[in-house]
Amino acid sequence: MSGEYTDAQLTAYIQQYRERFEAIETQLALISEKLGLPYENPNDAEVPAEVRELARAGKRLDAVKRYRSLTGASLDVAQDVVSKL
């Protein structure tokens, strides 16, 4: 029947859009940096300020550890979050 999707199809579509939005946000951040314009990635707002500060200070390992302790996230998730800061 037309218009019906499986969970797998919906998950795949959502993942495609997430990847596209992430690519657009990355490009926007690069353009903003080149132009000297401030750009606050909306995803960064969900990360505790303390973790953002550690990451921006070049203390990525400390940022990962702190993110994990504050959120209970797995190592893989914490590393992914910090790598995007």
N, C-alpha and C positions, 0 to 999 in steps of 0.2 A: 504494500500500500504506500502510495506517495506521501512524503512528509513525515515518515516515521524513521527514526534513527536508533541504532543500537547504542548501548552505553559506550562501547569501544569506539564507535564512529564519533560520538559527541566528545569523548575524551581526546581523540586525535585532533578534532577541529579546535578544541580549546587550546591544546598544546601548540598547534600551529599559530594561533593568534597570540599566545603568550610569547612565543619566540619572535614573532614580527614586532610586537610592542617593545620587547627588550632591545631588539636591533635598532628600532627608531629612537628609543630613549638613549641608547649608547651614542648614536650619531648626533642627537641633539646636544648631549653633554660635550661631545668633541667640538661641535660647532660653537657652542657657547664659550668653551674654554679658549678657542682660537680668537674669538671676537672680544674676549675679556668680559663677557656677560655672566652674571651669576646664574647657576642652574641647580636647583635642588631636586634631585631625583625623588619622585614620590615614594619609591620603595625604601629609600633611606629613612623616611620618617618613622617607619615601623621598627627600626633598629634603635636600641637604647643609645642615648647620647654618649655615654661612657665608651661604648664599643666603637662608635663612629670616631671619637677622638683618638682612641688607641690606633685604629686603622690609619687615620690620616697622619699620625705621628710616625708611621712606619713600623709600628709594633703589631704586626699582623697576628703573630702567634698568641700574644697576650689578648688581642681582640677576639680571636677564636675562643680561647679559654673563657674569657669573660662572657661572651655571648652564650656559650654552653651553660655556664653557671647561672646566668640570669633567666634563660629560657627553657633549659632542659633539652635543647636540640641535640641531635646526633652530631658527631664530628663532621660528617659529610655535609650536612645542612649548614652548620656553622661556617665551615670553610667556604662554601658557596656564597653565603651571605656576605662574609667579610671580603671575599675576592671581588664582589660587585661594588664595594664602597669606593 
